Amino acid sequence: MGRFYITTPIYYVNDAPHVGTAYTTVNADALARWHRMVGDETKFLTGTDEHGQKMAEAAAKNGFSPKEWTDRTAVRFVEAWELLNISYDDFIRTTESRHYLTVQTFLSAIYENGFIYKDVYKGLYCVSCEDYYTLEASENGSCPIHHRPLTEMEEENWFFRLSAFEDRLLEFYADHPDFVTPETKRNEAYSFIKGGLRDISITRSSITWGVPVPWDDQQVFYVWYDALINYLTAIGYGRADDEVEFWWPYSHHLIGKEIIRFHCVWWPAMCMAAGLEPVHHVQVNGWLLVGGEKLSKTMAADGNIRLSDIAPADLANEFGVDPLRYYLLRETALGNDGEFSLEGITARYNTDLANNLGNLIARVAAVVDAKCAGVGPAPQRDSTLRPAAEAALSSAAEAWELFAPQRALEATWDLIGATNAYLELHAPWKMDPGEGLDAVMGDALDAIRLVTILVSPAMPGVAEEIWRRLGLTGSPATAPFAAHATWGQYPGGVPVEKGAPLFPRMKSDG
Ligand code: ME8
């Protein structure tokens, strides 16, 4: 039994959750569910990033204090994740006192170790990114992502001596070839370090909305500098009853590709400076694009993309929570960019869910009802379907372990296809009892049982429903997977329910 600590980025609460943030969160959730199912000790952390200039400005614009504003907006994430059946173990808000304690303890350690000093910062800043740009990296003085003019900033700040960590970071990358996956993203981070690192300003005197700097009451920490530390807050860093040794550094951060530099350069250097081993794995996801543009809350404020049209709640109402989760996991390999479209989700729904999975379950239940008096028979030990089932089990398991939900689901759908083909071949609907009907139906039921186990991290609600219809007790997600995800365990002699179609077809115009 292993340990699995997975985190999502903590999301800015300046606007509502959307399909882009749901994408990372659903992937993290499915991975956490997989690991719980195999019996790993699992901790899944998500939460909200509530400090920074952007938040203070949004609060003022709406007539609230920053704290009132974040209290109002953070709850939308809790609600969205509840709707999407996100099984997080902890939800962190960076305005919580536990976070202040961890940030101050961690950064005091870096300060005491001599990696923080005072200097004057002058540069170009994008409030939407909460990030600096050099003139060369800008688009004629505008942000290359948000296309808004950058703000000139000049103030006396505390700086982190990032430049001192170039060699140690390169060494760390060499010793941990899988630190960042996929490899293309690892190479991107590595080249960034190779290109030379500059020290970074980590505090602000111009705003008060942030975690106070313990050794300077005129300054608060820069939002990114407090945000990254949330991963340690949740395991109690700085508290007497901490769980750091239990979970760290063998943890996994799932992040979008635009925040690689923070997680793959700054964060490991910050850990080194504090005397802590850096996290061992950062899994990067690509962007969901709509018409080629990144889907983001900040851009919606520009009016470029109507995110209200593609809010997770609207999609869940239209397609169902689990079909939405399935689409997000299945359509795009984690790490690649993907195009989000209503046509795409409708096609996945109709093909994979209605035609393949839904139809398989409906036809099996119909034959059991008509020809087996509604009682599911037991499978055969040496069924010709067995090799396909075993291949799917091992490829799906391997893919889940490698952070590849798309491949895991492909392997699962291979088994659905093989089972449908097996039924076509034997045509049990034409058989009379005594002609091997029970054997064919028992095999199909066992294959469906295995499919149900394999889809449960992606579609937990649907999986529970299929399980119940098959007449099985307990849950498809019961750990350990290895004990019951083997061929031949469908008990036989249990009632199979016909039930309404699991996935009624959608009109292809959405
Ligand atoms: O960056 N496609 O928060 P954020 C895929 N607070 N993923 C997307 C996406 C899209 N179109 N849009 C957003 C922040 N995401 C910081 C993080 S962590 C210490 C601090 C996902 O609210 C993706 O995971 O802007 C991305 O990294 C994250 O949302 C950014 O969320």
Boltz pocket constraint, residues with backbone or C-beta under 6 A from the ligand:
constraints:
  - pocket:
      binder: B
      contacts: [[A, 8], [A, 9], [A, 10], [A, 11], [A, 12], [A, 13], [A, 19], [A, 20], [A, 21], [A, 23], [A, 24], [A, 49], [A, 224], [A, 227], [A, 228], [A, 229], [A, 230], [A, 254], [A, 255], [A, 256], [A, 257], [A, 258], [A, 259], [A, 285], [A, 286], [A, 287], [A, 288], [A, 289], [A, 293], [A, 294], [A, 295], [A, 296]]
      max_distance: 6.0
